[in-house]
C-alpha cells in the first residue's frame, strides 16, 4: 500500500495551475469567501473555493495530464483552495492549549473523512474519499504538506478491525475516536515524517488512509501570496471501497 507519490512536471498540469492560481487570487480577495480564513488569517481553508467545471476545467483550461488520466474520473467537485501565510498557525479563538500545540508540533495530522461530530467531537467516517490529489498553484515551498510513510497500512489494519462485521452502509455510525487516536500515535512512533514539496505542474497523490498534515510556516521573510495548493478529494460511491 503506497502512501503517496509525487508526479513529475507536466506542461498540461502547469497550464491548469496557472489558470487556477489566477482564480485563487480572486477567491482570496472575495468578501464572500472571508469566512474561509482561519488562525489569525494565516490559513485560507478554501473549501469548494475554486470554480472549476465538473470536468475539472477552469476558465477554459482542461484538467489534464498523466496523473489525471490515470485516475479516470468522470466528474470533479469544486476544488479546495488551501493557502497558508507567514506565521501559520496563529492561535484561533476557542482553541485549547493542546489543540494549538498539536497543530504546531504534529502538523495537525489527520486522516481525511473522519469528521468530529457533536459537542464532544467524536470521530466518524462521514466522507469516504477515493484519494487525495494535491496540485500546487505557485512555487512557494514554505508550510508544505506532511505525510507519514507507512501510515496507510497502520490505519487500514486499525479500521478493518474496528469495522469488521459492520455493514458498510452503517460505518458512519461507528465511533472511531479511540481507535483512530491509537493508530495515529502508532504512526507518530513508527513512521518517518516526510515533507512533500512540489511545484506548479507537479502533483501529489495520497492514499486516502495516509496520515498527513501541514507544516508550520518556518521562514521569516514576507510572502503576501502565501503557499497555494488545490486539493481534490472525490468521495466513493460505495463506502465499502474505503478499506482496501
SVG drawing of the C-alpha trace seen along z (x, -y; Angstrom):
<svg xmlns="http://www.w3.org/2000/svg" viewBox="-26 -42 39 52">
<polyline fill="none" stroke="black" stroke-width="0.4" points="0.0,0.0 1.8,-3.1 1.1,-6.2 1.9,-8.9 3.5,-9.7 5.0,-12.9 4.4,-13.2 7.0,-14.9 6.4,-18.2 3.6,-18.0 3.0,-21.0 -0.7,-20.3 -0.9,-20.5 1.2,-23.6 -1.3,-25.3 -4.1,-24.3 -2.2,-25.5 -1.7,-28.9 -5.4,-29.3 -6.2,-28.1 -3.7,-30.5 -5.5,-33.4 -8.8,-32.1 -7.2,-31.7 -6.2,-35.4 -9.8,-36.4 -11.1,-34.0 -8.7,-35.2 -9.9,-38.8 -13.6,-37.9 -15.6,-39.2 -18.0,-36.3 -15.0,-34.0 -13.8,-35.9 -15.3,-33.2 -12.7,-30.7 -9.8,-32.4 -8.6,-30.7 -5.9,-31.0 -5.5,-34.8 -5.8,-34.8 -2.7,-32.6 -4.7,-29.8 -7.4,-30.1 -9.1,-26.7 -10.8,-27.3 -13.4,-24.5 -15.0,-24.5 -13.3,-27.8 -12.1,-27.1 -14.8,-27.4 -13.7,-24.5 -16.3,-22.8 -17.4,-19.2 -14.8,-18.0 -12.2,-19.8 -11.5,-22.6 -11.1,-26.1 -11.6,-29.2 -11.4,-27.0 -8.1,-25.3 -8.7,-21.5 -7.6,-19.5 -5.3,-17.1 -2.0,-15.2 -0.6,-11.8 -1.8,-11.7 -5.3,-12.9 -5.7,-10.5 -4.7,-7.6 -7.5,-8.4 -10.3,-8.0 -12.7,-10.4 -15.9,-11.4 -16.7,-14.3 -14.7,-16.6 -16.0,-18.5 -15.0,-22.2 -11.5,-22.0 -10.4,-23.1 -8.0,-26.1 -5.6,-25.7 -3.4,-28.7 -1.1,-29.2 0.6,-32.5 3.7,-33.6 3.0,-33.0 0.8,-29.9 -0.6,-28.7 -1.6,-31.6 -3.8,-30.5 -7.5,-30.6 -10.3,-31.8 -11.6,-28.9 -8.7,-26.7 -7.3,-24.9 -3.6,-24.7 -3.4,-21.1 -5.2,-21.7 -2.8,-24.5 0.2,-22.5 -0.9,-19.6 -1.2,-21.9 2.3,-23.3 4.2,-20.2 2.3,-17.5 1.2,-19.4 -2.4,-18.9 -2.0,-15.3 -5.2,-13.6 -6.9,-11.1 -9.4,-12.8 -13.1,-11.9 -13.1,-11.2 -15.1,-14.2 -15.6,-15.4 -19.3,-15.1 -21.4,-16.5 -20.4,-18.6 -17.8,-16.0 -16.3,-15.9 -16.4,-12.1 -14.8,-10.9 -16.9,-9.2 -16.4,-8.2 -18.6,-10.7 -16.7,-11.3 -15.1,-8.1 -12.7,-9.6 -11.3,-7.8 -7.9,-9.6 -6.3,-13.0 -4.9,-14.8 -2.8,-18.0 -1.9,-20.4 0.4,-23.2 -0.5,-26.6 2.6,-28.6 6.3,-28.0 6.3,-28.9 7.8,-25.9 7.0,-27.0 4.4,-25.3 4.5,-22.1 2.2,-19.1 3.5,-16.5 3.0,-12.7 3.9,-9.8 5.5,-7.0 3.8,-3.7 0.8,-5.2 -1.8,-4.0 -1.2,-0.3 -1.4,-1.1 -4.7,-2.9 -6.1,-0.2 -5.4,2.5 -6.9,0.5 -10.1,-0.5 -10.5,3.0 -10.6,4.5 -12.9,1.8 -15.4,2.2 -15.3,5.9 -18.9,7.3 -20.5,3.9 -22.4,3.4 -20.6,0.7 -23.8,-1.3 -23.6,-1.7 -19.9,-2.6 -20.7,-6.2 -22.5,-5.2 -19.3,-3.7 -17.4,-5.8 -13.8,-5.5 -12.3,-8.1 -10.1,-6.0 -9.1,-3.6 -8.1,-6.5 -6.1,-8.2 -4.3,-5.0 -3.4,-4.3 -2.3,-7.9 0.0,-7.6 1.5,-4.4 2.2,-6.3 4.0,-9.0 6.1,-6.4 6.9,-4.2 6.5,-6.1 9.0,-8.7 7.6,-12.2 8.2,-13.5 7.7,-17.0 6.2,-16.6 7.1,-19.7 6.1,-20.2 5.9,-22.9 3.3,-24.0 3.0,-21.4 3.8,-18.6 1.2,-16.7 1.0,-14.9 -1.3,-11.9 -2.1,-10.4 -3.7,-7.2 -7.0,-8.0 -5.8,-6.4 -2.4,-8.3 -1.9,-10.3 -1.0,-13.8 -1.0,-17.5 0.5,-20.9 3.8,-22.1 4.1,-25.5 5.5,-28.4 9.1,-28.5 10.6,-31.4 10.7,-34.9 10.6,-36.6 7.3,-38.3 5.2,-36.4 1.9,-38.1 0.6,-35.4 1.1,-32.5 1.6,-28.9 -1.2,-27.8 -2.4,-24.3 -5.6,-22.9 -7.0,-19.6 -9.4,-17.2 -11.0,-14.6 -13.8,-12.8 -16.0,-10.6 -16.5,-6.9 -20.0,-5.9 -19.6,-2.6 -18.3,-3.1 -17.1,0.5 -14.3,-0.5 -12.8,-2.8 -10.9,0.1 -8.5,1.8"/>
</svg>
